[in-house]
């Protein structure tokens, strides 16, 4: 299983997309801190689609790359982490 890629190693376009989604979804500092703490554990992620539910938002990804943020009520696809 791959490990999730860290922020500095994400392609610039993907970083830009994630920043846009954070703003659109109004993900706050407390939520981002929970995300940071989880990322610091260098979690394993599946090769395909996955998502991590943080309660107030979901992080969705594919393989080692996080791809987008969803609101709590939005449906996510892939393996739940």
C-alpha positions as CSV (number, residue, x, y, z in Angstrom):
1,X,0.0,0.0,0.0
2,X,1.3,3.5,-0.8
3,X,1.6,6.2,1.8
4,X,-0.3,9.5,1.2
5,X,1.9,12.1,-0.5
6,X,2.9,15.1,1.6
7,X,1.9,18.6,0.6
8,X,5.3,19.8,-0.7
9,X,5.4,16.8,-3.1
10,X,1.9,17.3,-4.6
11,X,1.8,18.7,-8.2
12,X,1.1,22.4,-8.1
13,X,-2.2,22.1,-10.0
14,X,-3.4,19.6,-7.4
15,X,-2.4,21.9,-4.5
16,X,-4.2,24.7,-6.1
17,X,-7.4,22.6,-6.5
18,X,-7.3,21.5,-2.9
19,X,-6.9,25.1,-1.7
20,X,-9.9,26.1,-3.8
21,X,-12.0,23.3,-2.3
22,X,-10.9,24.2,1.2
23,X,-12.1,27.8,0.7
24,X,-15.4,26.7,-1.1
25,X,-16.2,24.2,1.6
26,X,-15.2,26.7,4.4
27,X,-13.0,24.1,6.1
28,X,-11.8,25.8,9.2
29,X,-8.5,25.8,11.1
30,X,-9.6,23.3,13.7
31,X,-10.6,20.9,10.9
32,X,-7.4,21.4,9.0
33,X,-5.5,20.7,12.2
34,X,-7.2,17.3,12.5
35,X,-6.2,16.7,8.9
36,X,-2.6,17.7,9.7
37,X,-2.4,15.4,12.7
38,X,-3.7,12.5,10.6
39,X,-1.2,13.3,7.7
40,X,1.7,13.3,10.2
41,X,1.0,9.6,10.9
42,X,2.0,9.0,7.2
43,X,-1.0,6.8,6.7
44,X,-1.2,4.0,4.2
45,X,-3.8,4.5,1.5
46,X,-5.2,2.0,-1.1
47,X,-4.0,2.0,-4.7
48,X,-7.4,3.2,-5.9
49,X,-10.2,5.5,-4.7
50,X,-10.4,6.2,-1.0
51,X,-11.8,8.7,1.5
52,X,-11.3,9.7,5.1
53,X,-14.3,11.0,7.0
54,X,-13.3,13.7,9.5
55,X,-16.9,14.4,10.6
56,X,-17.3,17.9,9.3
57,X,-15.6,17.1,5.9
58,X,-14.2,14.3,3.9
59,X,-10.8,14.0,2.2
60,X,-11.1,12.0,-1.0
61,X,-8.1,10.6,-2.8
62,X,-6.8,8.1,-5.4
63,X,-3.7,6.2,-4.5
64,X,-1.1,8.3,-2.9
65,X,-2.7,11.6,-3.9
66,X,-5.5,13.5,-2.0
67,X,-7.9,14.7,-4.7
68,X,-10.6,16.8,-3.2
69,X,-12.6,17.8,-0.1
70,X,-16.3,17.1,0.4
71,X,-18.8,18.5,2.9
72,X,-20.0,16.1,5.6
73,X,-23.3,15.3,3.8
74,X,-21.8,14.7,0.4
75,X,-21.3,11.1,-0.7
76,X,-17.8,9.8,-1.2
77,X,-16.7,6.8,-3.3
78,X,-13.9,4.3,-2.7
79,X,-12.6,2.6,0.4
80,X,-13.3,4.2,3.7
81,X,-10.2,4.7,5.8
